[in-house]
Amino acid sequence: MRSRTETINRQRAQLRELQENSRAARDSRRRLMEWFVRRRPVDHHCKCGHKGCETETMLPPIDLIDWRGDGEVLPVVAGEMFVRVDGRTKSDIEQMSRTLEELGWSSEDQPDGKKSEESDKERRAQSATIMRFVARDRGTTNLKKALRVLEELQWRASPNHILPLNWVVKDKAGPEVACETLGGVKESNTTGAPLIAVDTGLASLSNRDRNDGRLASADGDEDLLDEVDRDGNLLPDGCLDLGAGHGTSVAGVAESVHPDLVIKILRALGPDGIGDEVTIAEKIREAAIELDGCGVINLSFGSQSYNDKPPVWLEAEIEKLGLTEEGSQLCVVAAAGNWGDEQPSWPAALPGVIAVAGLTEEGGLAEWSSRGKHVKFSAQAEGIVVPYVVGKETPGTDDPGDPYDEYSDRWDGPNPNALWLGTSFAAPQVAAELAHYLGKHPAATCEDAVHWLEKEGRSEPAHDGASDGFGVRLSHLWKNRH
């Protein structure tokens, strides 16, 4: 078994190799994405028979869109896009719809439109209205052309983005078997505000197989762990899917920072780590309703976007939460991303969302982490050992287009743990700290909690301001965990 240091260095190297700007790295990223496109059955209903899978799940067909014209591609739902129409007149909307109809798109949505004499303030006060357009022929209709036409006509539009667990760089740099064990969690009084993570779900008790008290009080939708075989067929093959156990480990991070929290995981991404905007937005809305205006939502996933503009559907849903309104007691925390650059990743870069970048185990800036002016905090994102699930990884090959790790691992019970790297595991540290503060100060707002945490971070010797794009450093959160 590799040592802890060797494992972390290997994860770093795998991540950086895929992030390079070389032709070879770009081709490698494309091949990985093409594997996912092949494996997603078009309009296929899941009838897997898993316990907890109460309804048939539509698996949207995935397409790749060249967003910069340089061969770099992003995953989107094939033949689907959204247009933001709030503040536009009915005649404007009808004209836009006719234009798209001529390009091969149709929509059943028919918003009334706003009267042209409404003031800008009144328009902004309206809830965002989104029209969903679907290609009449997914195989031949040109999504990029339609988006370009809409942009020329000054309409806000975007594809239905796939918002994954940074799956371009998460696969081979995923969880590793931990060399160390975790201590048990002592019983404590619940003093924190509720924390809900929208993720892959929470592994069942048997898949967690724990007798150390870890995650005993966590709850939520079940992570199915194994929906597909290595070729993408909707048949369990006895191996963990690429995103399996992610939500369980995110819950484990939050619990490690503050064992007194009430933690719940809502499933919006499959065990392959893939979710689309609509599904994710629905779960964010569900989380906000359950929190009833006070608590924390953690989002450890994200994607860069077409034209670097906010994904329309997700943007509108986050706006409805009122995060930027004075007195809001709802915090939304999101992982900044594992892209290694300053390109915005969503939902982390949306207004009101608290973006968290990654630090090394030593407290330095992680080269592989996304960063930028929108980042509020950074926390340790390497060497994170937390509860995982029982199971084995699908054996990989040396094929660059194979997303599976050729050095496959196996986790046995009781008390399986994994060593992770990624901003997915920095974000829930911040989320847990904010939830703890809100619980201790019932009258406090999210802004109060953020200001308090900023002061905590500025006391760290390593802090040198937000000019580096990593925000306020909070390396102490993981070092001082219970």
C-alpha positions in Angstrom: 0.0 0.0 0.0 1.3 3.5 -0.9 2.1 5.9 2.0 -0.1 8.9 2.6 2.4 11.3 1.0 2.8 9.1 -2.0 -1.0 8.8 -2.4 -1.5 12.6 -2.2 1.3 13.3 -4.7 -0.2 10.7 -7.1 -3.6 12.4 -6.9 -2.0 15.8 -7.5 0.0 14.5 -10.5 -3.1 12.9 -12.1 -5.1 16.1 -11.7 -2.4 18.4 -13.1 -1.8 16.1 -16.0 -5.4 16.4 -17.1 -5.4 20.2 -16.5 -2.5 21.0 -18.8 -3.1 23.2 -21.8 -1.3 21.0 -24.2 -2.9 19.3 -27.2 -2.4 15.9 -25.6 -4.2 17.0 -22.4 -7.0 18.5 -24.4 -7.4 15.3 -26.4 -7.3 13.3 -23.2 -10.1 15.4 -21.7 -12.2 15.0 -24.8 -11.8 11.2 -24.8 -12.9 11.0 -21.2 -16.0 13.1 -22.0 -16.7 11.0 -25.1 -16.8 7.9 -22.9 -19.6 9.4 -20.9 -21.5 10.4 -24.0 -21.4 6.8 -25.3 -22.4 5.3 -22.0 -25.6 7.4 -21.5 -28.6 5.7 -23.2 -30.8 8.2 -25.0 -34.2 8.7 -23.4 -33.7 5.4 -21.5 -35.6 4.8 -18.3 -33.8 3.3 -15.4 -35.5 0.1 -14.1 -32.6 -1.0 -12.0 -34.7 -2.3 -9.1 -32.4 -0.7 -6.5 -34.0 -0.2 -3.1 -34.8 3.5 -2.8 -35.2 4.0 -6.5 -39.0 4.6 -6.2 -39.6 6.1 -9.7 -38.1 5.6 -13.1 -35.2 7.9 -13.7 -34.8 9.6 -17.0 -31.2 9.6 -18.1 -30.8 12.6 -20.4 -28.7 12.1 -23.5 -25.4 14.0 -23.3 -23.8 16.0 -26.0 -20.4 17.8 -26.2 -20.3 21.5 -27.2 -17.1 23.2 -28.3 -17.5 26.4 -26.3 -14.4 28.3 -27.4 -13.9 27.0 -30.9 -10.5 25.5 -29.9 -11.5 21.9 -29.4 -12.2 22.2 -25.7 -15.6 20.7 -25.0 -18.2 20.8 -22.3 -21.0 18.3 -21.5 -24.6 19.4 -22.0 -27.9 17.7 -22.3 -28.4 17.1 -26.0 -31.0 19.1 -27.9 -32.1 21.3 -25.0 -31.6 24.9 -24.0 -33.1 27.6 -21.8 -34.0 31.2 -22.6 -34.5 33.8 -19.9 -37.5 35.9 -20.8 -38.3 37.9 -17.6 -38.7 41.6 -18.3 -39.4 41.0 -22.0 -42.7 41.9 -23.8 -45.0 39.2 -25.1 -44.3 40.3 -28.7 -40.6 40.0 -28.1 -41.0 36.5 -26.8 -43.2 35.5 -29.7 -40.7 36.8 -32.2 -37.8 35.0 -30.5 -39.9 31.7 -30.4 -40.5 32.0 -34.2 -36.8 32.5 -34.8 -36.0 29.3 -32.9 -38.9 27.5 -34.6 -37.2 28.2 -38.0 -33.9 26.8 -36.6 -35.6 23.5 -35.5 -36.5 24.2 -31.9 -39.9 24.1 -30.2 -41.3 24.9 -26.7 -44.5 24.3 -24.9 -43.8 27.2 -22.5 -45.8 30.3 -23.3 -45.1 33.1 -20.7 -47.3 36.1 -20.8 -44.4 38.5 -21.0 -44.1 41.8 -19.1 -45.6 45.1 -20.1 -43.0 47.3 -21.8 -43.9 50.3 -19.5 -42.8 48.4 -16.3 -39.9 50.0 -14.6 -36.5 48.3 -14.4 -37.0 47.9 -10.6 -40.3 46.2 -11.1 -38.8 43.9 -13.6 -36.0 42.9 -11.3 -38.5 42.2 -8.6 -40.2 39.6 -10.7 -39.2 35.9 -10.4 -37.1 34.8 -13.3 -39.1 33.3 -16.1 -37.4 30.6 -18.2 -38.5 29.0 -21.4 -37.3 25.5 -22.2 -36.7 24.7 -25.9 -36.1 21.2 -27.2 -34.7 20.3 -30.6 -37.1 18.5 -32.9 -34.2 16.4 -34.0 -31.6 15.9 -31.4 -29.1 14.5 -33.9 -29.1 17.3 -36.5 -30.3 20.5 -34.8 -27.3 22.8 -34.2 -27.3 24.0 -30.5 -24.3 26.2 -30.9 -25.9 28.1 -33.9 -29.1 28.7 -32.0 -27.2 30.0 -29.0 -25.2 32.3 -31.2 -28.3 33.7 -32.9 -29.9 34.4 -29.5 -26.8 36.1 -28.3 -26.9 38.4 -31.4 -30.5 39.2 -30.6 -29.5 40.0 -27.0 -31.3 37.1 -25.3 -29.9 35.4 -22.2 -29.7 31.7 -23.1 -27.6 28.7 -22.3 -27.6 24.9 -22.8 -28.9 22.6 -20.0 -25.4 22.1 -18.5 -24.3 18.9 -16.9 -23.0 19.9 -13.5 -20.8 17.0 -12.4 -18.4 16.2 -9.6 -15.7 17.8 -11.8 -15.6 14.5 -13.7 -13.1 15.6 -16.2 -10.5 15.6 -13.4 -12.2 13.6 -10.7 -12.1 10.1 -12.1 -8.5 8.8 -11.9 -7.8 11.3 -9.1 -10.8 10.0 -7.0 -10.8 8.3 -3.6 -7.9 6.1 -2.4 -7.8 3.6 0.4 -6.7 5.4 3.5 -3.7 4.2 5.5 -5.2 5.6 8.7 -8.3 4.9 10.8 -10.7 7.5 12.2 -11.6 7.9 15.8 -15.2 7.5 17.0 -17.5 10.4 17.3 -18.7 11.2 20.8 -22.4 11.9 21.4 -23.0 15.7 21.6 -26.0 18.0 21.9 -27.3 19.4 18.6 -26.3 23.0 18.6 -25.8 23.8 14.9 -28.3 25.0 12.3 -29.3 22.3 9.8 -26.9 21.5 6.9 -28.2 20.0 3.7 -25.8 18.8 1.0 -27.1 18.3 -2.5 -25.0 15.5 -3.8 -25.1 11.8 -4.8 -27.0 10.8 -1.7 -26.0 8.9 1.5 -24.9 5.3 1.5 -27.2 2.9 3.3 -26.3 1.6 6.8 -25.0 -1.6 5.3 -22.9 0.1 2.7 -21.4 2.3 5.4 -20.9 -0.7 7.8 -19.8 1.4 10.7 -19.5 0.7 14.4 -17.5 3.8 15.3 -20.5 6.1 15.5 -19.6 8.0 12.4 -22.6 9.4 10.4 -25.0 7.7 12.8 -27.3 10.7 12.8 -26.9 11.7 9.1 -29.9 11.1 6.9 -31.1 11.6 3.4 -31.7 10.0 0.0 -29.9 6.8 -0.7 -26.8 6.7 -2.8 -27.3 3.8 -5.1 -23.5 3.3 -5.6 -23.7 0.8 -8.5 -26.1 1.6 -11.4 -24.0 0.8 -14.5 -21.3 -1.6 -15.6 -17.9 -0.5 -17.0 -19.4 0.0 -20.5 -22.2 2.1 -19.3 -25.0 -0.4 -19.5 -27.8 0.1 -16.9 -26.9 -3.1 -15.1 -25.1 -3.2 -11.8 -21.8 -5.1 -12.1 -20.7 -5.3 -8.4 -18.3 -2.4 -8.8 -18.6 1.2 -7.5 -19.6 3.8 -10.0 -17.3 6.8 -10.5 -19.1 9.1 -8.2 -20.2 6.5 -5.6 -19.8 7.4 -2.0 -19.2 11.1 -2.7 -22.1 12.4 -0.7 -21.3 10.0 2.1 -17.8 11.5 2.3 -19.1 15.1 2.1 -21.3 14.4 5.1 -18.3 12.8 6.8 -16.3 16.1 6.3 -19.0 18.2 7.8 -19.4 15.9 10.8 -15.6 15.8 11.4 -15.6 19.6 11.7 -18.7 19.8 13.9 -20.2 16.5 15.2 -23.2 18.4 16.6 -24.7 19.3 13.3 -27.9 17.9 11.8 -26.7 16.7 8.3 -28.9 15.6 5.5 -27.9 14.6 1.9 -30.3 15.0 -1.0 -29.6 13.1 -4.2 -29.4 15.1 -7.4 -26.5 13.4 -9.0 -26.2 9.7 -9.8 -23.4 7.5 -8.5 -21.6 8.3 -11.7 -21.4 11.9 -10.5 -23.6 13.4 -13.2 -26.6 15.7 -12.8 -28.3 18.3 -15.1 -29.4 21.8 -14.1 -33.1 21.0 -13.8 -32.7 18.1 -11.5 -30.1 19.9 -9.3 -32.2 23.0 -9.2 -35.2 21.0 -8.0 -33.2 19.6 -5.1 -31.8 23.0 -4.2 -35.3 24.2 -4.0 -36.3 21.2 -1.9 -33.4 21.9 0.5 -34.3 25.6 0.8 -38.0 24.8 1.6 -36.9 22.2 4.3 -34.5 24.8 5.9 -37.3 27.3 5.9 -35.0 30.3 5.5 -32.3 29.4 8.1 -29.4 26.9 7.6 -26.8 26.0 5.1 -26.9 24.2 1.7 -23.6 22.6 0.5 -23.0 22.1 -3.3 -19.8 20.1 -3.9 -20.1 20.0 -7.7 -20.0 22.4 -10.6 -19.0 23.1 -14.2 -17.5 25.8 -16.3 -20.1 27.1 -18.9 -20.8 28.0 -22.4 -19.3 31.5 -23.0 -18.4 31.7 -19.3 -21.8 33.0 -18.5 -24.1 31.6 -15.7 -26.2 28.6 -16.6 -29.6 30.2 -17.0 -31.8 27.7 -15.1 -29.4 27.4 -12.2 -28.9 31.1 -12.0 -32.7 31.8 -11.8 -33.2 29.2 -9.1 -30.4 30.6 -6.9 -31.8 34.1 -7.4 -35.1 33.0 -6.0 -33.4 32.0 -2.7 -32.7 35.7 -1.9 -29.1 35.1 -0.8 -28.1 38.7 -1.4 -31.0 40.2 0.4 -30.4 41.9 3.7 -31.2 39.7 6.7 -31.0 36.4 4.9 -30.2 33.5 7.2 -29.7 31.0 4.4 -26.2 30.3 3.3 -25.3 28.4 0.1 -21.7 27.1 0.0 -20.1 25.7 -3.2 -16.9 24.1 -4.2 -14.9 26.4 -6.5 -13.8 23.5 -8.7 -10.7 21.5 -9.6 -9.9 23.2 -12.9 -6.6 24.8 -11.9 -7.5 28.2 -13.4 -9.5 31.4 -12.9 -12.4 30.5 -15.2 -15.7 30.8 -13.3 -17.3 27.5 -12.3 -21.0 27.4 -11.5 -22.8 27.4 -9.1 -19.8 28.7 -7.1 -19.5 31.9 -9.1 -23.2 32.9 -8.8 -24.0 36.0 -6.8 -24.6 35.3 -3.1 -23.0 31.8 -3.2 -20.0 31.3 -1.0 -17.2 29.8 -3.1 -14.5 27.7 -1.5 -11.1 27.0 -3.1 -8.6 24.4 -2.0 -5.4 24.5 0.1 -2.7 21.9 0.3 -2.2 19.7 3.4 0.5 22.2 4.4 -1.8 25.2 4.2 -0.5 26.5 0.9 -2.4 27.3 -2.3 -3.3 24.2 -4.2 -2.2 24.6 -7.9 -4.9 22.3 -9.1 -7.7 24.3 -7.5 -9.9 26.8 -9.3 -9.6 30.3 -7.9 -10.9 33.9 -8.7 -12.3 37.1 -7.4 -15.6 35.3 -6.6 -13.9 32.9 -4.1 -14.7 33.8 -0.5 -12.7 31.2 1.4 -10.2 28.4 1.0 -9.7 25.3 3.1 -7.6 22.2 3.2 -8.5 20.0 0.2 -5.8 17.4 0.2 -5.3 14.5 2.6 -8.9 14.5 3.6 -9.7 11.1 5.3 -13.4 10.5 5.9 -16.0 7.8 6.0 -16.5 6.0 2.7 -18.5 2.9 1.5 -18.0 -0.8 1.2 -17.2 -1.9 -2.3 -14.5 -2.2 -5.0 -13.6 0.1 -7.9 -14.1 -1.0 -11.5 -10.6 -2.1 -12.8 -9.3 0.4 -15.3 -6.9 0.1 -18.2 -4.1 2.1 -19.6 -6.4 3.5 -22.3 -6.4 7.3 -22.0 -10.1 7.3 -22.8 -10.9 4.9 -19.9 -12.1 7.0 -16.9 -11.4 4.2 -14.4 -8.2 4.0 -12.4 -6.0 1.2 -13.5 -4.9 0.8 -9.9 -8.4 -0.1 -8.5 -9.0 -0.2 -4.8 -11.3 -2.1 -2.5 -12.9 -1.0 0.7 -14.1 -3.6 3.3 -16.0 -3.1 6.5 -16.3 -2.3 9.2 -15.6 1.4 9.1 -14.3 1.9 5.5 -12.5 5.2 5.0 -11.1 7.0 2.0 -8.5 9.6 1.3 -9.8 12.4 -1.0 -8.5 15.4 -2.9 -10.7 18.2 -4.3 -12.6 21.3 -3.4 -15.6 19.1 -2.9 -14.1 18.4 0.5 -13.1 22.0 1.3 -16.6 23.3 0.9 -18.4 21.3 3.6 -15.8 22.4 6.1 -16.9 26.0 5.6 -20.5 24.9 5.4 -20.2 23.1 8.8 -18.5 26.1 10.4 -21.2 28.5 9.2 -24.0 26.1 10.3 -22.4 25.9 13.7 -22.3 29.6 14.1 -25.9 30.1 13.0 -27.0 27.5 15.4 -25.3 29.3 18.3 -26.6 32.7 17.3 -30.3 32.2 16.3 -30.7 35.9 15.3 -27.6 36.0 13.2 -27.7 36.4 9.4 -25.6 34.5 6.8 -23.7 37.8 6.4 -22.9 37.9 10.1 -21.6 34.3 10.0 -19.4 35.0 7.0 -17.9 38.1 8.6 -17.2 36.2 11.7 -15.5 33.4 9.7 -13.4 36.0 7.8 -12.1 37.3 11.1 -11.2 33.8 12.2 -9.3 33.2 9.0 -7.4 36.5 9.0 -5.8 35.4 12.3 -4.0 32.7 10.5 -0.3 33.4 9.8 -0.6 32.2 6.2 -3.3 34.7 5.2 -2.2 37.3 2.7 -5.5 38.7 1.4 -7.8 37.7 -1.4 -5.6 39.0 -4.2 -4.4 35.5 -5.1 -8.0 34.4 -5.8 -8.2 32.0 -2.8 -10.1 34.3 -0.5 -9.6 34.0 3.2 -7.6 30.9 4.2 -9.1 28.6 6.7 -6.5 25.8 7.0 -7.3 25.5 10.7 -10.8 24.0 10.1 -9.5 20.6 9.2 -6.4 20.7 11.5 -8.6 21.6 14.5 -11.4 19.1 13.7 -12.8 17.0 16.5 
